[in-house]
Amino acid sequence: MMLPPGPRLPAVAQTLMTYGARLRSFPRLQDRYGPTVTLRLLPGPQTLVLFSDPEDIREIFAGDSWEFSGAGGNEVLRAAMGDRSVMLTDGEDHRALRRSLMPAFSPGAVRDHRRTVHRLVVEEVSTWRTGRTVATLERMSAVTLEVMLQVVLGVTASERLNRLRPRLLRLVEVGPVVALGWLYPRLRGLPPWRAERRNLEAVDRLVAEEIAERRRESEAPEAPEAPEARERSDVLSMLIRAGLDDAQLRDQLVTLVLAGYETTASALAWTLHELGRRPEVRRRARQAADDGDDDFLEACLKETLRLHPIIDFVARTLRSEQTIGGWTLPAGVTVAPAIMLTQQDPRHVSAPQDFRPERFLDGSLDPGAWVPFGGGVRRCLGAAFAQMEAAEVLREVLLRTDPVAERPSRTRLRNITNVPRDGAPLRLDPR
C-alpha cells in the first residue's frame, strides 16, 4: 500500500519541524510534494498525512466519527483535558457529550450570554486611553479569560476568580516542547513537566470546588434563592442539569475554557492587528461599529482566521482502511486537514495574501476553503459564540478609539495555537 510522498528526514527532525516550525515548513512541503504529504512523527513514529485540497477535507470531515478518530488525533491534549473530554472521545460517547453541550451554545444561549460578554468587554475597553499603546494579545487574553470563567464556569466570587486566573493562564501558556512532553507519562515527574503537573492538579481542585458548590445550589431545598440558582445560565449549571457526573463535568469545563479562551484571544488580537495595519478597512469597520453592522465585524474576524488560522491543522486517526482523495490508507494512519495551507492556496482563494473581509459577504469564497472551526460532527461547538464575542469586542474598541499597528507582527506557536510573537501592540489614536 503506497503512501503519499513526503520528506525522508528522521522522525525526530520531522517532529521538531511540525511542532516548532510548521508555518515555514508546511508551505515548502506543499510546494515540493503537492496537496497531500506524508510525515513521520514521534512518539511511535506515527504516520501523519496532510491534506490541503478542499474536496479531500470534505471527505475527512464526512467520515464516521468512530472510524475517523478525533480522540486519536488529539492525544497531545489528553493530559490537560482528560479522558472524558468531548475532544478525547469517539462514537456514541462523543455524540452523547455533544448532545449535552449543544444547548449551552444554541442561538438562544448565545443571545443570553451576549449581555455578560458585553459587560465584561466594556469593563476592559473603558480602561483604554487614547495616546497610549496596548499589548493587544495580553488585553484580549484578559477579557476572554474573564468571559470563560463567568460564562462557562459561572464564577463570580472574586476570591475564587483570583485563584483560578493565574492557574489557567499558566496551563495555556506552555510551549510546544512542554505540550509534546505530556505524551510521555514518565516525564511528568521531571522538570519542567513536574511544575506543570502540579499546576494542573491545582486547577482540578479549584474546578472541583466550583462543581461541588454548584451541585449544592442545584440540590438545595425550595427557598427564595433556590429557583434562581437552578435556572443559572452558565455552562456548568446547564451541564449539571443535563446529568453529567463530576468526572465528565471536570473534563468538559477544562476543555471549553482552554479551547475557547486562548483561541478567541489570539483571533481577536490578530483581527485588531490587521485592522490596525489597514486604514481603509478600519474606516469601514468603524462605520460598521457605528451602524451596529455585526455582519461586517464578523467578516473581519473570518478573514483574519483565514489569514491567521489559530489552529493550523486538525487530526483524525483511522481505525480502519480508508480511501481519501484517491489514496488508500491503512488503519493507524492519522489524516490531517491542513487548514493553513487550504485557506492560503491561490488555487482555492483569490488573492490569498490580501485582507478582504468582503469575500465573506459577496459569496466569492468557496466554503470548503475556510475551515478554521473544523467540520463534520467535530466542528467547534463554540463557533457562533466566538463570532458574537468578536463583534462585541471590535465594536467597543472601534467606538472608543482608532487603533493603529505600526509594524507587522510575526507568528509564534504557543502550546498548539498561533499567536502574535510581539503581542500585537496597538497605538490608540483618537477617532
Summary of the structure (lengths in Angstrom):
residues: 431
radius of gyration: 21.6
end to end distance: 62.1
largest distance: 68.9
contacts: 1435
relative contact order: 0.17
helix: 58%
strand: 11%
